[in-house]
Amino acid sequence: MVEGVLAGGLAGLGLFLLVRAIFPARPGLVARLLALDAVRESTDAPRISLLLPEESVGAFRRGLGARLAALYAARGWEARSVRADLALVGRSFEGFLATKALLAASGLLAFPLLFGWLLLMGWGASPAVPFWVAVLAAAVFFFLPDLQVRKEAAARRRDFRHVVGAFLDLVSMNLAGGRGVPEALMMAVSVSGDQPNWAMARIRDALSGARIVGITPWQALGQLGEEINIDELRDLSAALGLVADDGAKVRSSLTARAATLRRRELAEIEGRAGERSQSMLVAQLLLCAGFVIFLSFPAAMKMLGS
């Protein structure tokens, strides 16, 4: 049965690849609408392209990632949350897709290895168990990059929110010194020196790119918030766009937002501390239960034996 499934799967895959090579797929309606939206947004307001660090990947992996990204675009799969997490951790979408595909393929290699090991040990020649183990390993390996990127992005997003709170305080102090909103924003990011925090460096790059593409600094902050999925930057962009001409209102609004961010961060820290305290309590209870069982087991066995 398993041999028939494998043979049918390989034959179907070969036929599918042959048909796709002869008749390439056309872009779908969703992909065309997304392309039109992208063109309209680019004509309405220039966007700042994020400069991601160069990844040390080979030509094969780079080409595989580009083909998979083109497949995603043709199918209209945006994967916005994944793209935002990758932009926050500084990785490319193409490299991420290539990593997922290669890890899944490496998981499938468990089938011949496990099957050969079973034959060598003489424990049976049925390929059913190695086949399903390989499929399970491929599925697990396929989703491992998503879990890793999501975990790393969550930690970086918390750090970024903390930096945004400090950035708001610096901007409000510069506004109190008599500077305008654009000057206050640039002075706030220049306070950190030549080697700023990575989050402050992202904000500084966005503000510097706003001058090049010809948009306002708050529009650049809004675009950065959309790229990396930071609600605080989007709210700050909207607030500065509404009240940029009134320095007093901007200053009071930024001070209130910074205080709100600090209270939220403190509540999150207290919540995480409470969760860790509960987990430690559960561990202690399990340890006490095991110790009680260890002490009562000889007496219980003696009573049952008598």
N, C-alpha and C positions, 0 to 999 in steps of 0.2 A: 504493500500500500504506500509506504513512504517513498519507495523507488519510483512508483508511478507519479506521485505528487512532485518529486524533484524533476523528473523528466518532463512532465507537463509544464512546470513552472519555467524551466530553462527554454523549452520550445516556445512558450508564450512570450517570454522576454525577448527572445531573438526575433520573433515575428513582429513584436511591437517596435523594436528598434529599427527593423527594416522598413516598416510602414512610415515611421517618423522620418527616416532618412530620405525616403522617396517623396513623401508629401509632408513638408514641414508645416507646423501649425501656424496659423495666422493669429495676430494679437486679438484677444477677446474684447468685448464691449467694455468691460470694466477697466481693462488696461488702457484703452483709448480714452475713456473718460478721465482716468487719472492723469494721463499725459496732457490732456486739454486743461485740466485744473492746474497742473504744474506750470504750463506755459502762461496761463492767465495770472497766476501768482507771481511769476517771474517778471511779467510786464507791469503788474500793479506796484509792487514794491521789491526792490532788490534784496536778495538774501545773502547772508554771510555763510560761506562754506566752512565747516569745521575742519581744522587741520589735525588729522589723526597721525600718530606716530607710525613710521614705516615698520611693517611687520616682516620679520625675517622668514619668509616662506619661499618655497621653490616655485619654479615655473608651472609644474603640474598642478600643485595645489592652488596657485593663483588662477590658472585657467579653469580648473574645476569650479572654483568659487564663482567666477564670472559667469559660467554657463548656468549654474544653479540660481544665481541672482537674476539672470535673464529669464529663466523659467518662472521664478516667483513674479517678476514683473509682467510676463505674458499672461499669467493666471490671475493677476490682480490681487496677489497676496501681499499686503503691505507690511505686516508684522511690525506694527508701530512700537509696541512695548519692547520687543527685542531690539529694534534699532535704537530706541532711546537708551536702553541699558548698555548697548555696545558703544554708543557715542559717549556715555558717561565714563565707562572704563577705558576708553581709548582704543577700541578694536574695530576692525572693518567688518561689514556684513558679509562680504564675499569670503573672507577667511573663516568666519564663524560657520558658514554653510559648508565649506570644504572640510572643516574639522568634524562636523556632525556626520557627513557622508563617509569620511575615511574611518572614523571610529565605528560606525555601523558595519562597514565592510570588514574591519578587523574582528568584530564580534562574530561574524559568520565564519571566520577561520577556525573557530572553536570546533566546528563540525568535523572536518577531516582529522584534526589533532585528537579529539576525544574518541572518535571512531577507531582510529589507528591504535590508540592506547588500549581500548577495550579488546581489540583483536590481539594485541601483543600480550596482554595479561590473560587471555583466554576466558574472559567473562561473558562472552556472547558476541554474536555478529549482527545483532539487530540495530539498524541505524535510527530507530525512532527516538531513543533518548538523546543521542548526540545531536540530532536534527533540531529538536525542540529546545535543547539547551543552547544551541547556537542562535536560534531565533530569539530566545529570551535575552541572551547576551547582546545581540545586535540592537534590540529595542532599548535595553538599559544604556548601552554606550551611546545610542543616538540622542537620548535625552540628558546625558550627563553634562554637556556644555551649557544647556539651558539652565540647569540648576546652579552650575558654577557662576555663570554670568549674572543670574538673578541675585544670588547671595552677595557677590562682590558689588553689584550695583546698589543693593539696598544699604550696604555699609557706606559706600561712597555718597549716596544720597543723603544719609544722615549727616555726614561730615559737611556736605555742601550746604545744607540748611543752617548748620551752625555758622559757617562762614558768611552766609547771606545775612544773618542777624548782626554779626560784627560789621559787615559792609554797610548796612543801614545806619548803624550808629555813627560810623565814620562820615557818611554822606550828610547826616543831620548836623554833625558838628561843623562840617565845612559850609553848610548852608547858614548856620548861625554866625560864621565868620564873614558873611557878606558875599560869598561866591554864588554864581548862578548854578542851575541844575547840571548842565553839561560839565562845567568846570569842577563842581563838587563830586560828580561821579568819577572823573578822571583822577582827581586828587586822592579820592578814597582808595583806589586800587594802586596808586603809586606810593602809598604810605608803607606798604609791605617790603619795599626795597627791590633790589635786582633779582633776587631769588624768592619770589612769593610762594605762598601755598598753592597747591595745584588748582584748587577751586577758585582762588583769587586770580590765578593766572588765566583761567578760562574766562572769567568776567573781564579781565583786562584785554584779552585778545578780542573779545566780542565788541568792547567799546572802541578799541583801536580800529577794528574792521569797519565800524559804522562810518568813520570818516572816509574810508576808501570807497565804499559802495554808495555813499551819499544818503544815509538814513540817519534818523535821530538815535541818540544813545539808548533811549527807552525802548525803541523798536528793536534794537540789537539785543537788549536784555530779554525782550519777549521772544525773539527767535531762538535765543539760547535756551530759554525755559521750555520751548516746544521741542527742541532737539533732544534734550536730556530729561524731559518730563519732570521739571521742577515747578510746582504750582506757585511757589513764592516769587519766582522771577516773573512769571506771567502776571501775577497780581501787581507786582511792583511796576511792571511796564504799563499796565492799564492805569494805575494810579498816577504815575508821572505823566502819561499822555493827557490825562484829564486836567490836572492842576499844575502843569509845568510853569505857568505864568505867575503863580501866587506862591512866593517863597515861604511865607509863614505857614500856609496850609500844608505845603509839601513837608516842611520840617516837622510839624506836629504829627502828620500822618506817618512819616517814616519812623519817628520815635515810638508811636503806638504799635506799629508793625514789628519793630525790633523787640519790644517788650512781649508781644504776643508770641513771637518765635521762641523767646527764652522760656516763657511759661510752658509752651508745648514741648520743648526739648526736655525741660525738667520733669514734666509729667511722663514722657516716654522713658526717661532714665529710671524714674521711680517704678514704673510698670515693669521694666526689665529686671530691676532689682527684686521686685516682689515675685516674679516668675522664677528667678534663680533661687530665692529663699524657699519657695514651695517645692522646687525640685530637690533641694538639699534635704528638706523635711521628709519627702517621700523616700529618699535614699537612706536616711537614718532609720525610718520605720522598717524598711526592708531588711536592713542590717540587724535591727533588734529582733525581728521575726525569725531570721535565720539563726541568730544566737540562741533564742528560746527553743527552736526546733533541735538544735545541736545538743542542748542540755537535756531536753526531755526525751530524745530518741532512745537512749539506752534504757531508761526506766520503762518506757512504753514497750520496748521489745522484750524486756524481762517479764513484764506483766502478761503480755500476750503469750510468751513461751510457757509460763507457769499455768 
